[in-house]
Amino acid sequence: MMKLQSFLKILLLSSIAVGQVTLSKEEVRNIANKIDSLKTLDSLNNSMILEYQDKVKYDSLVVAELGHQIKTHEETIKLLGKKVTLVKPKWYDSKFLWGFMGALPAYYIGYFIAKL
C-alpha cells in the first residue's frame, strides 16, 4: 500500500514537472511499431517458455525413471553377489581332480598292457 502511494506521489510530481509532451505522427507510428514488435517477441518468448516447461516435465520423468532403474540394478547386483556365493563350486567339482582321476586309470591300463 505504501509503495502504491509513493508511486502515485512520484507520478503526480513528475507529470507536474515535465508537463505535456506532443509527439509527431511518425514518432507515434514508430512507438506503435515497437509495441507490436515487442508483443510479437513476448508471444514468442511465452511459447518458448511453455515448450521448455514441457521439456522439464519430461526430463524430470526420465530422471525419476532412471533413478528407479539404478535402484533396481543395485538390488540385482546384490542378489547376484549372493548367488555367486551360493553357486561357488565345491572342492569335488574341480576339473583338475576329475581330470586326474580319469587320466590315472588310463595311465595304469596302458602301463599294464605294455608289461604283458
Backbone as ProteinMPNN parsed JSONL, in Angstrom:
{"seq_chain_A": "MMKLQSFLKILLLSSIAVGQVTLSKEEVRNIANKIDSLKTLDSLNNSMILEYQDKVKYDSLVVAELGHQIKTHEETIKLLGKKVTLVKPKWYDSKFLWGFMGALPAYYIGYFIAKL", "coords_chain_A": {"N_chain_A": [[0.832, -1.186, 0.0], [1.955, 1.207, 0.805], [3.909, 1.482, -1.106], [2.424, 1.856, -3.406], [1.216, 4.32, -2.841], [3.49, 5.982, -2.674], [4.411, 5.68, -5.275], [2.322, 6.849, -6.72], [2.559, 9.477, -5.799], [5.075, 10.188, -6.805], [4.539, 9.954, -9.521], [2.59, 11.959, -9.858], [4.088, 14.265, -9.182], [6.057, 14.144, -11.173], [4.532, 14.441, -13.479], [3.649, 17.024, -13.176], [6.046, 18.41, -13.193], [7.225, 17.772, -15.675], [5.297, 18.211, -17.618], [3.183, 18.447, -20.515], [3.769, 16.372, -23.337], [4.113, 16.522, -26.787], [3.813, 14.439, -29.594], [4.979, 13.679, -32.859], [3.247, 12.372, -35.811], [4.789, 10.437, -37.04], [6.555, 9.65, -34.999], [4.692, 8.545, -33.268], [3.825, 6.393, -34.834], [6.218, 4.945, -34.995], [6.538, 4.258, -32.292], [4.24, 2.7, -31.96], [4.831, 0.628, -33.756], [7.077, -0.421, -32.499], [5.882, -1.31, -30.147], [4.189, -3.3, -31.194], [6.13, -5.059, -32.263], [7.406, -5.778, -29.9], [5.301, -7.083, -28.601], [5.017, -9.284, -30.275], [7.512, -10.507, -29.921], [7.229, -11.066, -27.219], [5.126, -12.916, -27.24], [6.385, -14.972, -28.659], [8.433, -15.562, -26.863], [6.894, -16.455, -24.718], [5.78, -18.781, -25.836], [8.107, -20.271, -26.189], [8.862, -20.554, -23.543], [6.773, -22.161, -22.604], [7.28, -24.476, -24.11], [9.783, -25.221, -23.06], [9.045, -25.69, -20.432], [7.463, -27.953, -20.763], [9.451, -29.691, -21.655], [11.031, -29.8, -19.373], [9.298, -31.071, -17.601], [9.108, -33.574, -18.873], [11.817, -34.33, -18.777], [12.159, -34.507, -16.011], [10.556, -36.695, -15.471], [11.978, -38.645, -16.848], [14.376, -38.636, -15.415], [13.448, -39.531, -12.941], [12.611, -42.104, -13.649], [15.065, -43.207, -14.448], [16.388, -43.134, -12.005], [14.884, -45.021, -10.62], [15.518, -47.282, -12.157], [18.259, -47.451, -11.598], [18.219, -48.087, -8.873], [17.0, -50.587, -9.061], [18.935, -51.997, -10.533], [21.063, -51.924, -8.718], [20.007, -53.52, -6.662], [19.838, -55.904, -8.083], [22.546, -56.429, -8.524], [23.399, -56.884, -5.886], [21.923, -59.21, -5.33], [23.007, -60.943, -7.246], [25.59, -61.13, -6.262], [25.108, -62.574, -3.911], [24.204, -64.896, -5.119], [26.505, -65.832, -6.38], [28.047, -66.635, -4.195], [26.457, -68.718, -3.311], [26.483, -70.53, -5.439], [29.068, -71.175, -5.758], [31.676, -73.321, -6.733], [32.289, -76.503, -5.226], [34.946, -78.383, -3.576], [34.991, -80.902, -4.699], [34.016, -80.475, -7.206], [35.978, -79.843, -8.922], [37.717, -79.445, -11.96], [40.303, -80.261, -12.422], [40.699, -82.275, -10.529], [38.868, -84.294, -11.371], [39.85, -84.683, -13.915], [42.423, -85.648, -13.359], [41.679, -87.979, -12.011], [40.54, -89.347, -14.112], [42.661, -89.605, -15.892], [44.561, -91.085, -14.494], [43.67, -93.885, -14.221], [43.733, -94.487, -16.962], [46.437, -94.257, -17.53], [47.545, -96.309, -15.929], [46.277, -98.547, -17.015], [47.344, -98.542, -19.591], [49.997, -98.907, -18.88], [49.977, -101.497, -17.695], [49.157, -103.02, -19.913], [51.325, -102.676, -21.562], [53.288, -104.089, -20.155], [52.485, -106.692, -20.425]], "CA_chain_A": [[0.0, 0.0, 0.0], [2.853, 2.366, 0.882], [4.603, 1.599, -2.39], [1.477, 2.428, -4.348], [1.075, 5.751, -2.528], [4.721, 6.679, -3.064], [4.438, 5.683, -6.734], [1.378, 7.873, -7.188], [3.131, 10.796, -5.5], [6.152, 10.437, -7.772], [3.89, 10.14, -10.811], [1.962, 13.279, -9.841], [5.14, 15.281, -9.229], [6.736, 14.102, -12.457], [3.648, 14.99, -14.503], [3.624, 18.483, -12.997], [7.351, 18.95, -13.571], [7.519, 17.561, -17.083], [4.268, 18.838, -18.44], [2.638, 17.633, -21.588], [4.684, 16.187, -24.457], [3.402, 16.212, -28.025], [4.606, 13.622, -30.494], [4.547, 13.748, -34.253], [2.609, 11.141, -36.266], [5.852, 9.461, -37.312], [7.012, 9.128, -33.705], [3.625, 7.69, -32.756], [3.887, 5.158, -35.62], [7.413, 4.209, -34.544], [6.239, 3.699, -30.965], [3.255, 1.636, -32.171], [5.552, -0.492, -34.371], [7.909, -1.036, -31.455], [4.984, -2.034, -29.248], [3.788, -4.516, -31.898], [7.256, -5.994, -32.327], [7.623, -6.31, -28.546], [4.234, -8.051, -28.334], [5.367, -10.494, -31.02], [8.624, -11.144, -29.206], [6.72, -11.575, -25.954], [4.376, -14.144, -27.509], [7.376, -15.996, -28.994], [9.102, -15.956, -25.613], [5.946, -17.258, -23.931], [5.688, -20.119, -26.432], [9.36, -20.955, -25.868], [8.804, -20.9, -22.116], [5.889, -23.323, -22.479], [7.998, -25.637, -24.647], [10.812, -25.628, -22.102], [8.384, -26.265, -19.262], [7.117, -29.323, -21.13], [10.693, -30.469, -21.671], [11.455, -30.001, -17.986], [8.431, -32.123, -17.049], [9.532, -34.84, -19.467], [13.133, -34.668, -18.236], [12.023, -34.932, -14.616], [10.047, -38.063, -15.513], [13.085, -39.504, -17.279], [15.307, -38.733, -14.288], [12.826, -40.393, -11.934], [12.663, -43.481, -14.164], [16.455, -43.655, -14.385], [16.671, -43.396, -10.596], [14.263, -46.314, -10.305], [16.322, -48.317, -12.805], [19.527, -47.569, -10.858], [17.935, -48.853, -7.653], [16.751, -51.974, -9.463], [20.221, -52.606, -10.9], [21.847, -52.126, -7.489], [19.455, -54.7, -5.996], [20.231, -57.063, -8.887], [23.966, -56.681, -8.255], [23.488, -57.516, -4.568], [21.409, -60.577, -5.43], [23.982, -61.74, -7.998], [26.691, -61.411, -5.334], [24.677, -63.69, -3.071], [24.123, -66.08, -5.972], [27.873, -66.317, -6.6], [28.484, -67.379, -3.001], [25.687, -69.961, -3.206], [26.774, -71.423, -6.55], [30.519, -71.358, -5.815], [31.948, -74.758, -6.828], [32.893, -77.175, -4.069], [36.242, -78.98, -3.897], [34.806, -82.092, -5.52], [33.6, -80.076, -8.547], [37.178, -79.364, -9.602], [38.035, -80.077, -13.241], [41.612, -80.901, -12.313], [40.531, -83.507, -9.773], [38.24, -85.291, -12.23], [40.793, -84.964, -15.0], [43.462, -86.52, -12.806], [41.072, -89.281, -11.733], [40.323, -90.01, -15.39], [43.949, -89.88, -16.527], [45.287, -92.079, -13.7], [43.374, -95.26, -14.677], [44.187, -94.661, -18.345], [47.887, -94.449, -17.467], [47.851, -97.647, -15.403], [45.845, -99.56, -18.003], [48.382, -98.54, -20.61], [51.223, -99.466, -18.273], [49.815, -102.967, -17.568], [49.109, -103.607, -21.249], [52.7, -102.657, -22.081], [54.047, -105.114, -19.464], [52.044, -108.016, -20.869]], "C_chain_A": [[0.876, 1.25, 0.0], [3.57, 2.57, -0.447], [3.695, 2.236, -3.427], [1.311, 3.922, -4.112], [2.321, 6.517, -2.955], [4.847, 6.733, -4.578], [3.505, 6.76, -7.287], [1.895, 9.283, -6.931], [4.213, 11.147, -6.509], [5.56, 10.688, -9.151], [3.255, 11.52, -10.912], [2.999, 14.382, -9.949], [5.842, 15.301, -10.58], [5.849, 14.685, -13.559], [3.561, 16.505, -14.391], [4.931, 19.083, -13.502], [7.592, 18.855, -15.064], [6.507, 18.268, -17.969], [3.809, 17.898, -19.526], [3.62, 17.58, -22.741], [3.844, 15.855, -25.682], [4.348, 15.457, -28.944], [4.07, 13.78, -31.908], [3.925, 12.408, -34.645], [3.644, 10.053, -36.532], [6.37, 8.842, -36.013], [5.974, 8.179, -33.097], [3.623, 6.358, -33.5], [5.082, 4.306, -35.194], [7.164, 3.528, -33.198], [5.25, 2.543, -31.103], [3.918, 0.417, -32.799], [6.427, -1.213, -33.348], [7.054, -1.845, -30.493], [4.534, -3.339, -29.897], [4.917, -5.535, -31.953], [7.545, -6.59, -30.951], [6.535, -7.311, -28.161], [4.53, -9.373, -29.034], [6.488, -11.249, -30.323], [8.15, -11.759, -27.894], [5.944, -12.874, -26.179], [5.325, -15.281, -27.885], [8.085, -16.497, -27.736], [8.182, -16.818, -24.755], [5.819, -18.668, -24.502], [6.96, -20.92, -26.15], [9.375, -21.402, -24.414], [7.925, -22.126, -21.913], [6.553, -24.589, -23.005], [9.035, -26.145, -23.654], [10.197, -26.2, -20.833], [7.956, -27.701, -19.546], [8.35, -30.217, -21.135], [11.171, -30.766, -20.257], [10.598, -31.087, -17.33], [8.86, -33.489, -17.563], [10.873, -35.284, -18.898], [13.043, -35.128, -16.79], [11.467, -36.352, -14.549], [11.154, -39.046, -15.9], [14.069, -39.704, -16.132], [14.741, -39.643, -13.209], [12.882, -41.859, -12.378], [14.08, -44.036, -14.116], [16.869, -43.942, -12.943], [16.094, -44.731, -10.162], [15.065, -47.453, -10.922], [17.642, -48.526, -12.078], [19.307, -48.382, -9.591], [17.722, -50.327, -7.979], [18.053, -52.683, -9.814], [21.096, -52.844, -9.668], [21.341, -53.347, -6.729], [19.846, -55.979, -6.747], [21.683, -57.431, -8.627], [24.136, -57.357, -6.896], [23.027, -58.975, -4.622], [22.367, -61.477, -6.206], [25.203, -62.051, -7.138], [26.35, -62.563, -4.402], [24.64, -64.989, -3.866], [25.503, -66.674, -6.216], [28.346, -67.108, -5.396], [27.723, -68.688, -2.867], [26.085, -70.977, -4.269], [28.277, -71.689, -6.661], [30.834, -72.848, -5.814], [32.656, -75.292, -5.579], [34.203, -77.825, -4.505], [36.092, -80.177, -4.819], [34.267, -81.769, -6.914], [34.789, -79.614, -9.385], [37.435, -80.138, -10.893], [39.365, -80.819, -13.161], [41.514, -82.24, -11.581], [39.933, -84.6, -10.653], [39.131, -85.626, -13.426], [41.893, -85.903, -14.546], [42.912, -87.922, -12.547], [40.764, -90.041, -13.016], [41.63, -90.404, -16.051], [44.707, -90.985, -15.792], [44.94, -93.516, -14.123], [43.847, -95.498, -16.114], [45.69, -94.923, -18.37], [48.215, -95.866, -17.012], [47.395, -98.753, -16.353], [46.864, -99.653, -19.11], [49.665, -99.154, -20.118], [51.123, -100.992, -18.187], [49.772, -103.647, -18.914], [50.521, -103.656, -21.825], [53.55, -103.744, -21.424], [53.643, -106.522, -19.95], [52.626, -108.325, -22.178]], "O_chain_A": [[0.594, 2.222, -0.701], [3.809, 3.704, -0.861], [4.137, 3.056, -4.232], [1.27, 4.704, -5.062], [2.211, 7.594, -3.541], [5.338, 7.723, -5.12], [3.863, 7.49, -8.211], [1.693, 10.181, -7.749], [4.263, 12.271, -7.009], [6.042, 11.558, -9.876], [3.37, 12.18, -11.945], [2.823, 15.33, -10.714], [6.188, 16.372, -11.079], [6.347, 15.346, -14.47], [3.415, 17.195, -15.4], [4.935, 20.126, -14.155], [8.124, 19.793, -15.657], [6.878, 18.864, -18.981], [4.028, 16.689, -19.452], [4.233, 18.587, -23.096], [2.962, 14.999, -25.618], [5.528, 15.791, -29.057], [2.875, 13.985, -32.123], [4.05, 11.424, -33.916], [3.392, 8.877, -36.273], [6.597, 7.634, -35.948], [6.316, 7.159, -32.498], [3.443, 5.307, -32.886], [4.965, 3.089, -35.051], [7.534, 2.371, -32.996], [5.401, 1.518, -30.438], [3.609, -0.714, -32.423], [6.509, -2.441, -33.33], [7.445, -2.933, -30.069], [4.496, -4.376, -29.234], [4.701, -6.725, -31.722], [7.889, -7.767, -30.842], [6.816, -8.288, -27.466], [4.325, -10.447, -28.468], [6.426, -12.467, -30.154], [8.604, -12.833, -27.501], [6.082, -13.822, -25.406], [5.109, -16.425, -27.486], [8.307, -17.696, -27.568], [8.623, -17.788, -24.139], [5.757, -19.641, -23.75], [6.889, -22.123, -25.899], [9.845, -22.494, -24.094], [8.274, -23.026, -21.15], [6.407, -25.659, -22.413], [9.155, -27.349, -23.431], [10.769, -27.103, -20.221], [8.068, -28.568, -18.679], [8.302, -31.358, -20.676], [11.659, -31.862, -19.98], [11.114, -31.924, -16.589], [8.965, -34.446, -16.796], [11.06, -36.456, -18.573], [13.767, -36.035, -16.381], [11.853, -37.129, -13.677], [11.248, -40.14, -15.344], [14.541, -40.818, -15.903], [15.472, -40.442, -12.624], [13.168, -42.746, -11.573], [14.279, -45.204, -13.783], [17.617, -44.886, -12.688], [16.733, -45.484, -9.427], [15.27, -48.483, -10.279], [18.102, -49.661, -11.952], [20.104, -49.262, -9.266], [18.202, -51.206, -7.264], [18.255, -53.838, -9.438], [21.792, -53.856, -9.588], [22.138, -54.127, -6.207], [20.146, -57.004, -6.133], [22.017, -58.611, -8.521], [24.924, -58.294, -6.762], [23.656, -59.859, -4.039], [22.525, -62.649, -5.864], [25.792, -63.124, -7.271], [27.188, -63.424, -4.133], [24.998, -66.05, -3.355], [25.652, -67.895, -6.253], [28.983, -68.149, -5.555], [28.271, -69.671, -2.366], [26.026, -72.18, -4.014], [28.706, -72.373, -7.59], [30.31, -73.579, -4.973], [33.494, -74.624, -4.974], [34.53, -77.813, -5.691], [36.974, -80.442, -5.637], [34.076, -82.676, -7.724], [34.599, -79.046, -10.461], [37.372, -81.367, -10.9], [39.528, -81.881, -13.762], [42.162, -83.214, -11.961], [40.444, -85.719, -10.676], [39.14, -86.768, -13.886], [42.255, -86.84, -15.257], [43.575, -88.923, -12.822], [40.731, -91.271, -13.002], [41.698, -91.442, -16.71], [45.431, -91.751, -16.428], [45.856, -94.302, -14.366], [44.309, -96.591, -16.442], [46.159, -95.74, -19.163], [49.047, -96.545, -17.614], [48.06, -99.781, -16.476], [47.216, -100.756, -19.529], [50.349, -99.853, -20.866], [52.059, -101.7, -18.558], [50.299, -104.75, -19.058], [50.864, -104.613, -22.519], [54.453, -104.276, -22.069], [54.453, -107.446, -19.866], [52.376, -109.398, -22.728]]}, "name": "protein", "num_of_chains": 1, "seq": "MMKLQSFLKILLLSSIAVGQVTLSKEEVRNIANKIDSLKTLDSLNNSMILEYQDKVKYDSLVVAELGHQIKTHEETIKLLGKKVTLVKPKWYDSKFLWGFMGALPAYYIGYFIAKL"}
